[in-house]
Amino acid sequence: MSFGEREIRVTIEYYKTKQVMTFSGLRVQLSLEAMPSEAGGSLAIRIFGLKLNVINELLAISNVAASAISKNLLNVEVGLSGSPMSRIFSGAIMHAWGDFSSQPDVSLVINASVQGIAGLTAPPPYSYKGSVPAATVMQYFATQAGWAFKNNGVTTILNNPAFRGSLRDQYHSCAKQGNFHVVIEDGTMIIYPKGLTVDALGSTSMPILKPNAGLVGYPTFTQQGITVRSIFLPGMYPSSPFQVQDSQISAANRTWLTSKVIHLLESQTPGGAWFTELEAYANVQ
């Protein structure tokens, strides 16, 4: 894939006016991180080639974010120019600023979070008398946040549950009480049991990484397991499995379960990044 074919499309929706701004065909750098934690997924993105008046307008949007009422939405799609794009991020703008230190390469820098709005929303406390499936409670929270919902195998029953705090506090408390994971990806809340040794998100195929076939460089071992870099792998989530095969580092040749995913992507950049970094632990089953 040559650098000219790679495209990153950024769409911003300003909640006050519902104004939608879409940017494509520009030089963009991004780092997108996904992990099963209260922080959830986060995005750092840098957009080059914007006119000053556009940057100023987006910085005005950031002032709303800085006042802790961010409802401004950011969507990111990636793919090949002229082909259908795949959305890899949907979340709330938390901070934005202009970087004018390297003129004429001025850029707009945005930090966004998939759980940003949920962390700032303070709904009434949730309680239920009697027994209720945890999935039912989580679906209620997803609806409150405006997300779709997917249950991949959670069957926990809660007795007289009660949750307080922000919307994010409430659904993470529910997940902790029910002993399952929750991730927010592409506008969907997904729940799945802890300790799975199969793809928690129901992918139809498991990536197989080999030298000269997806695997970039050599695997690196850590105290928790392994870190590998591959050519961009969309659709990878915490608990997604993958295999390393034919590596000269023989101990790496096995099935691993992902604990953290970082996508590093650049468009309109010769030799730019188009990678996914996976932190993983061994599938012991």
N, C-alpha and C positions, 0 to 999 in steps of 0.2 A: 504494500500500500504506500504510494508516494505521498509526500507531505501535502501536495496540492489537493489530493482527494479527500483529506480529512476535514470535516466541518463540525464546528460546535455552535449550536444555535441557542441563544439566550433570550428568554422572554420574561419581562417584568410587568406585573400588574399592580398599579397603584390603587390601594383600596378606597381612598376618598372619592376619586373620580372614575374609577374602573378603567382608567386609561391603560392601554396595553402597548408596550414597546418591545419590538422584536429586533434582535441584532444577529445577522448571519454574514458569512463571508469575511469575517474579521480574524485578526490574530488574537487567539485566546489561550490562556494558560489556566489549568485548574487542578486542584487536588480535592478529591472527594473521598471521605472516610466513612465507613460503616462499621459499627460494632454494637453488640447487644448490651447496652448500658443506659443509664439515665441520660447520658449526653446524646445518645443516638447518633444519627448521621450528621456530618457537618461538611460544608463546602467552603473552600477558599478559591476565588476566581478572579482573574485579572483580564480585563478587556482593553485592547489597544485600538486605536483608530477612530475613537468617538470624537465628535465635535465638542468644543468647549461648552456650548449652550446645553448639550445633552448631558454632559458630566455635571454641570451645575444643577440641572433639573433633578438628576438622580441623587445628588448630594442633599438636595432639599428633602427628598424622600427619606434619606438616611436620618435626618434630624428627627423625624417621627419615630424611626426605629430606636434612636438613642434615648428617647423619652419613655422607653419600655412599653410601648403600645404597638409594636410592629405587627401590622397585618398585610404588609406589602409582600406579594408572592413572587418567587423566582423559580422558573422552570428551565432546565437545561436538557437539550437533546443533542445527540452525537451520531455521526455516521459518515457516509461517503457522499460527496457532492452529487446531486442529481438522483440520489436513492432515498428511500424512506428512512426517516430518522428514528432513533430509539430514545425515549426519555429516560434519563438516568438520575434525575434529581427533581424534586418538587418540595419547596420549603419556604421559610420566611426569611426576609432580609433582616439581619441583626445589626450590621454595621456596613458603611460604604464610605470610601474616601478617594480623592484624586491623588495620583502620584505624578507630580510634575518635576521630579528630580532628574529625569533623564531625557529632557527635551531634545529632539522632537518626539521621542517615544513616550508620549503621555498616555497614562492608562487609568482606568477606573478599577478599583479593588473592592470586592464585595465579600463579606462573610455571611453565610446563611446557615440555617439549621432546619432539619426536617421536623423538629419538635419545638421550634421557637414559639409559635403561637400557643401551643398547648401549655408551655411553661409560663406564659404570661396571662393565661385565661384562668379566672377564679370562679368556677361554677359552684352552685350549692353543694354541700356535702352529699354523698351518695350513701344510701343504706337500704337494706332489704331484709325483711323479717322472714326467717325460714331458710330453706335450702334453695340455691340457685346455681346453675352452671357458670363457672368462671367465664366461659366463652360468651355467654349472654351479657354479662357485665361489661366485658371488654368491647363487645360490639356496640353497646350503649355509649361507651367513651369514644369509640371511633366515630360514631355518628355525631356526637357533640363537637368533635374537631373537624368534621367535614371530610373524613377519610372513608375509603372503602375498607372492608374487613375480610380477613381470611384466617380461618382456623385450620392449622395443620396438625391435628391430633391431640389437642388439649381436651381432656375429659374431666378435669377436676370439678368437684362440687364444693361450693363455699357455703358455710352456715352462718347466717346472720351477719353478712359482711357490712362494714361501714368504712368509708374512706373520706378523707378531708384534704384540703390544700388545693393547689393548682390542678388543672386537668391532668397534666403530666404526672404530678405527685400521685394522683388517685389511680391512674392505670398502672404505674410502676408498683404501687403498693399492692394492687390486686395481683400483678404478676409474681411479686415476691411471696405473697400469701399462698398463691396457687402453685408455686414452684415451677414456673415456666418462663420462657423467653418471650420478649416482645420487641419487634423491630418495626420501624416506619420506613417504608421504601416506596417511592414513586406514588405517593398519595394513598398508600394502603397500609393499614395496621395488620401485621402478621404475627400470630402467636403460635408457639410450638413448644413441646415438652423439653425440659433440660435432659441432657444425657443421651440425646439421639445419636445413633451412629449411621443414620441414613440421611439423605438430603431433606432437611426440615422443610424446605420450600417446594418440594415436589417437582424438581427439575427433571425433565425427561432424559437428560444425559449428564454424565459426570465428566468434567474436563480431564484429559490425560495430557500431561506436560512432559515433553521430551526435548533433549537438545536439538536445535534446528526445527522444532515443531512446537512452538509456543513458549518453551522455557528459555529465559534470558539469563545468561550467566550461570553461576553455580548456586545451589541451595546453601543457606546459612543456618546453622543450628543455634538455637537459643535455649535458655533454661526451661522454657515452656514447650518447646517443640522445634519448629522450623519456620524460616522466612524464605519465600521464593518470589521471583519476579517473572511475569509472563507478558506476552503480548496481550493487549486489552481484552479482558473477559467480562463482558456485561452479564448481569444476572447472577453474580456471585454475592452471597450474603453470609453473615455469621452462621455457622453450622453446615454450610454447603460443603460437600466432599470434593476432593480432587485427588488424582494419582500422579505421582512422579515416576517415570519409567526411563530406563537406559541412561541414568545419570552416572558419571564416574564416581560420584559420592554414593556408594552403594546403600548406605543406611537410609538415604532419602527415598529409595525406590519402594514406595508403599502407598497406601491410602491415608490421606490426612483430612482432618475436619477443620474448617476455617474458623478462626476466632476474630479476625480483623481483616477488613478489606480496604485497600487504598487504591483509587484510580488516579493515575497521573497522566493527563492528556494535554496536548497542545495542537492547535490548528494553525495553518498558514505559517509554519515554521520548518525550514529545512532541517531534517534530522531530529525533529521535535519528539517529545515523549508521547507514547501511545501504549502505556503499560498499566498492568494491575499488579500490586504487591499484596501477597497473601501471608498473614501470620496464621499458623495452624498448629494443632496438636495431633498426636497419633490416634488413629482409629484402632482401638484395642480389641474390638469385637472379632 
